[in-house]
Amino acid sequence: MQDHGRFDTLGRLEDLPQDYRDELKAHNLVPLWPSLRAVLPPEKPRPNTRAIHWPYKTLRPLLLKAGELTPIEKAERRVLVLANPGHGLEKMQASAAMYLGMQLLLPGELAPPHRHTPNAIRMIVEGEGAYTTVDGEKCPMRRGDLILTPTGLWHEHGHEGDQPVVWLDVLDLPLVYYVEASYHLEGPSQTVKPGQGAKSYARGGLVPTPIFARAGKAYPMLHYPWAEARAALESLAADESNVEAVQLTYVNPETGGDAQNILGFYALMLRPGQTLRLPVRSPAMVFHLIEGAAKISIDEQQFSLAEGDTCCAPGYTPVSLTNPSADAPAFVFIADETPLHRKLGVFENRG
């Protein structure tokens, strides 16, 4: 009896007569079976995303050279895109849903106000004195700080210091572009409003409720200072019951949900000498080393991360992180596609 549920060999496009193929093409029709295994491979996806490492020591001088070659008026945003060759450099994406860019702002410069449909975050890599104003909130930039610029919110960057400031941009641009919803609008400079979400929500488990009312904002906290995140990680590490991963998730303090609605963001501390094997999960991941040193194993590839380095791992792939130092912790920022996968119903944790 023939098993109709399984096909070890599917017909090829070349097996069909040319006149039949021409007629299909004339009517904008495509036979599925020659491409079925490409779009529905067995057991797990075949991602275009490759494991790749962008060393900051290589990137930094090229970024500073861009500052010499292109004034901010000619660039609007002076960025070198961290492109994954598995997707093709022209597509400017690190994974299926993540775009990465390293952005430079020099003293006295102003990156003009605009807003756009993709969600963005800034992870500060180097320098002080710069700021991002998002929806009227002026957020100072210091190394390790996470700043949100969610979809549709006006934002601009300025620099009042005397040294270059560099940050890592992470956007869901590939996804928004794929669904043909990507655009931007230019606007006037913002008026800075009083108050800062980072101060209002500085204590875990406590939410401001003036006259018993909640804020009701979609994004009540836009600035997550590294000083607070680092202190929280160290506090977790000091608890002897935390014997494995010392990790925090950046969340919306009003809802407890993800800080943004497509990509997830995390801070991880590796104790001296620690090796941490991450569960094999469906989303792609980006690792950025804030402090210390780390070695990362992605399937069978090995990378050594120094401060400021960035690395990408495809989904459904074994990943291990090691802190090679015997006496100093390492701190890693992680971005991934978990919120998107959960919304699509395709999230997997294979352990």
C-alpha positions in Angstrom: 0.0 0.0 0.0 1.4 3.4 -1.0 2.3 5.8 1.8 0.8 9.1 0.7 2.1 10.9 3.8 5.8 10.7 2.9 7.7 11.5 -0.3 11.4 10.7 -0.3 11.8 12.1 -3.9 9.8 15.0 -5.2 9.5 15.9 -8.8 11.8 18.6 -10.2 10.9 21.7 -12.3 13.0 20.3 -15.1 10.8 17.2 -15.2 7.9 19.2 -16.5 7.6 19.9 -20.3 8.9 23.4 -21.3 5.6 24.4 -22.9 3.7 23.5 -19.7 6.2 25.6 -17.6 5.9 28.5 -20.1 2.1 28.4 -19.8 2.3 28.4 -16.0 4.6 31.4 -16.1 2.4 33.3 -18.5 -0.5 33.0 -15.9 1.8 33.8 -12.9 1.5 30.3 -11.5 4.3 28.2 -9.9 4.3 24.5 -9.1 4.9 23.9 -5.4 6.3 20.4 -5.3 9.8 21.2 -6.8 10.3 23.8 -4.0 8.4 22.1 -1.2 11.4 20.8 0.8 13.2 24.2 0.5 10.3 26.0 2.2 9.4 23.2 4.6 12.6 21.3 5.3 12.5 18.2 7.6 13.0 18.6 11.4 14.3 22.1 11.6 14.7 25.3 9.4 17.7 25.9 7.2 18.5 29.5 8.2 20.4 32.0 6.0 21.7 33.6 9.2 25.3 32.6 9.8 27.4 32.7 13.0 29.5 35.8 12.6 31.7 38.1 14.8 32.3 41.8 14.4 35.4 42.8 16.4 35.1 46.4 17.7 38.9 47.0 17.3 38.4 46.5 13.6 35.2 48.4 13.3 36.1 51.4 15.5 38.8 53.0 13.2 36.6 52.6 10.2 33.7 54.3 12.0 35.9 57.2 13.1 37.2 57.5 9.5 33.6 57.8 8.4 33.3 60.7 10.8 36.2 62.4 8.9 34.8 61.6 5.5 31.1 62.3 5.9 29.7 65.2 8.0 26.5 64.5 9.8 24.6 66.8 7.4 25.5 64.4 4.6 24.7 61.3 6.6 21.7 62.2 8.9 22.7 59.0 10.8 26.4 58.0 10.5 26.2 54.2 10.7 28.2 51.2 9.6 25.8 48.3 9.2 26.8 45.0 10.6 25.6 42.8 7.8 25.4 39.0 7.9 26.8 37.5 4.6 24.3 34.7 4.8 21.6 37.2 3.9 23.7 39.1 1.4 25.5 42.3 2.3 23.1 44.4 0.2 20.2 43.4 2.5 21.9 45.0 5.5 20.4 42.5 8.0 22.0 40.5 10.8 19.2 37.9 11.0 15.8 37.4 9.5 14.3 40.0 11.8 17.2 42.0 13.2 19.3 44.9 11.8 22.5 46.0 13.5 24.4 49.2 13.0 27.2 50.9 14.8 26.6 54.6 15.0 29.0 57.5 15.6 28.2 61.0 16.9 30.9 63.5 17.3 31.1 66.5 19.7 28.7 69.3 18.8 26.8 67.2 16.3 23.0 66.8 16.1 21.3 64.0 14.3 18.0 65.6 13.3 14.6 64.5 14.6 12.6 61.9 12.8 10.3 58.9 13.5 9.9 55.6 11.7 7.8 52.5 11.7 10.6 50.0 12.8 11.3 49.7 16.5 14.9 50.6 17.5 17.1 50.4 20.6 20.5 52.0 21.3 23.1 50.0 23.4 25.9 52.5 24.2 29.3 51.3 23.5 31.7 54.1 24.2 31.8 57.7 25.4 29.7 60.2 27.3 28.1 63.6 26.8 25.7 62.5 24.1 21.9 62.1 24.5 18.9 60.8 22.7 15.6 62.7 23.1 12.7 60.3 22.7 9.1 61.5 22.8 10.3 64.6 24.7 12.4 62.6 27.3 16.1 63.5 27.2 18.1 60.3 27.8 21.8 60.6 28.6 24.1 58.1 26.9 26.6 56.1 29.0 28.3 52.8 28.3 26.0 49.9 28.7 22.8 52.0 28.8 19.8 50.7 26.8 17.6 53.4 25.2 14.4 52.6 23.4 13.1 54.4 20.3 9.8 52.5 19.7 7.8 52.6 16.5 6.3 56.0 15.7 8.0 58.0 18.5 10.0 61.2 17.6 13.7 61.0 18.5 16.9 62.9 17.8 20.5 62.6 19.0 22.8 65.4 20.2 26.3 65.6 21.7 27.3 68.1 24.4 30.6 66.4 25.3 34.1 66.4 23.9 34.8 62.8 22.9 33.2 60.6 20.2 30.2 58.6 21.3 29.4 55.2 19.7 26.4 53.0 20.1 24.9 49.8 18.7 21.6 50.1 16.9 19.2 47.1 16.9 16.1 47.4 14.8 13.4 45.1 13.6 13.8 46.8 10.2 14.1 43.5 8.1 10.7 42.4 9.3 9.0 45.7 8.9 10.6 46.2 5.4 9.5 42.6 4.4 5.8 43.4 5.3 6.1 46.6 3.2 5.5 48.9 6.2 8.8 50.6 6.5 9.0 54.5 6.2 10.1 57.5 8.2 9.0 61.1 8.7 11.1 64.2 9.5 10.0 66.7 12.1 10.9 69.7 14.2 13.2 69.5 17.2 11.4 68.3 20.3 10.6 70.2 23.5 12.1 68.4 26.4 9.5 67.4 29.0 10.2 67.1 32.8 10.6 63.7 34.4 12.4 60.5 33.5 11.1 57.0 33.3 14.4 55.6 34.6 13.9 57.5 37.9 10.2 56.8 38.2 10.7 53.1 37.7 14.0 52.7 39.5 12.8 50.2 42.1 11.8 46.7 41.1 8.2 45.7 42.1 7.2 49.3 42.7 5.2 51.2 40.0 4.1 54.9 40.3 0.3 55.2 40.8 -0.5 58.9 41.5 -4.1 59.0 42.9 -4.3 55.2 42.4 -3.9 55.6 38.6 -1.3 53.8 36.3 0.6 55.7 33.6 -1.2 54.0 30.7 1.8 54.6 28.4 2.7 52.0 25.9 6.4 52.7 26.6 6.6 54.2 30.1 10.4 53.6 30.5 12.7 54.6 27.6 16.1 54.6 29.3 17.5 51.6 31.2 20.8 52.8 32.8 23.6 50.2 32.9 24.5 51.2 36.5 21.1 49.9 37.6 21.3 46.7 35.5 24.8 45.9 36.6 24.0 46.4 40.2 20.9 44.1 39.8 23.1 41.4 38.2 25.7 41.6 40.9 22.9 41.3 43.5 21.6 38.2 41.8 25.1 36.7 41.6 25.6 37.2 45.3 22.6 35.0 46.0 24.0 31.5 46.5 20.8 30.0 45.2 21.5 31.4 41.7 23.9 28.6 40.7 23.5 28.8 37.0 22.5 31.8 34.8 22.6 35.3 36.2 20.3 37.0 33.7 17.9 39.9 33.5 15.2 40.7 30.9 14.5 44.3 30.0 10.7 44.7 30.5 7.9 47.2 30.4 7.6 48.1 34.1 3.8 48.8 33.8 2.9 45.4 32.2 5.9 43.1 32.9 5.9 42.3 29.2 8.8 42.7 26.8 10.3 46.2 26.6 9.4 46.2 22.9 6.9 44.1 20.9 9.1 42.4 18.3 12.6 41.9 19.7 13.7 40.8 23.2 16.6 42.3 25.2 18.6 40.8 28.1 21.6 41.4 30.3 23.7 38.4 31.3 26.6 38.1 33.9 29.1 35.4 33.6 31.0 34.6 36.8 34.8 34.2 36.6 35.6 31.0 34.9 31.9 30.2 34.2 30.7 28.3 31.1 27.0 28.6 30.3 25.3 26.4 27.8 22.2 28.1 26.5 19.1 26.1 25.5 18.6 25.4 21.8 15.8 27.8 20.9 14.1 28.9 17.7 15.1 32.7 17.6 18.3 34.1 16.3 20.4 35.9 18.9 22.9 38.8 19.0 25.5 39.1 21.7 27.3 42.3 22.6 30.1 42.3 25.2 29.7 45.3 27.6 32.5 44.5 30.0 35.1 41.8 30.5 36.0 39.0 28.1 34.1 36.0 26.7 34.4 33.1 24.4 31.4 31.9 22.5 30.8 28.6 20.8 28.1 28.6 18.1 27.6 25.1 16.9 31.1 24.2 15.8 32.4 27.8 15.5 34.4 29.6 18.1 34.8 33.4 18.7 36.7 35.4 21.3 34.8 38.5 22.3 36.5 41.7 23.7 34.7 44.7 25.0 32.5 46.3 22.3 32.5 43.2 20.1 29.2 41.9 18.6 28.3 38.4 17.5 25.3 36.8 15.9 24.0 33.2 16.2 21.2 31.6 14.1 18.2 30.0 15.7 18.0 26.2 16.5 21.7 26.3 17.2 23.7 25.2 20.3 25.4 28.2 21.9 27.9 28.2 24.8 29.4 31.2 26.6 32.6 31.1 28.7 34.2 33.7 30.8 38.0 33.0 30.5 38.9 35.3 33.4 39.7 33.7 36.7 38.9 36.8 38.8 36.6 39.2 36.9 33.0 38.8 35.7 31.9 39.4 32.1 28.7 41.3 31.2 26.8 40.5 28.0 23.9 42.3 26.3 21.7 39.9 24.3 19.0 40.8 21.7 16.8 38.1 20.1 13.6 37.4 18.2 11.7 35.7 21.0 8.7 38.1 21.2 8.2 37.8 17.5 8.3 34.0 17.6 5.9 33.9 20.4 3.4 36.1 18.6 3.7 33.9 15.5 3.3 30.8 17.6 6.5 29.3 16.3 8.7 29.7 19.4 10.5 26.5 20.4 12.8 25.6 23.3 14.5 22.3 22.5 16.5 22.3 25.7 
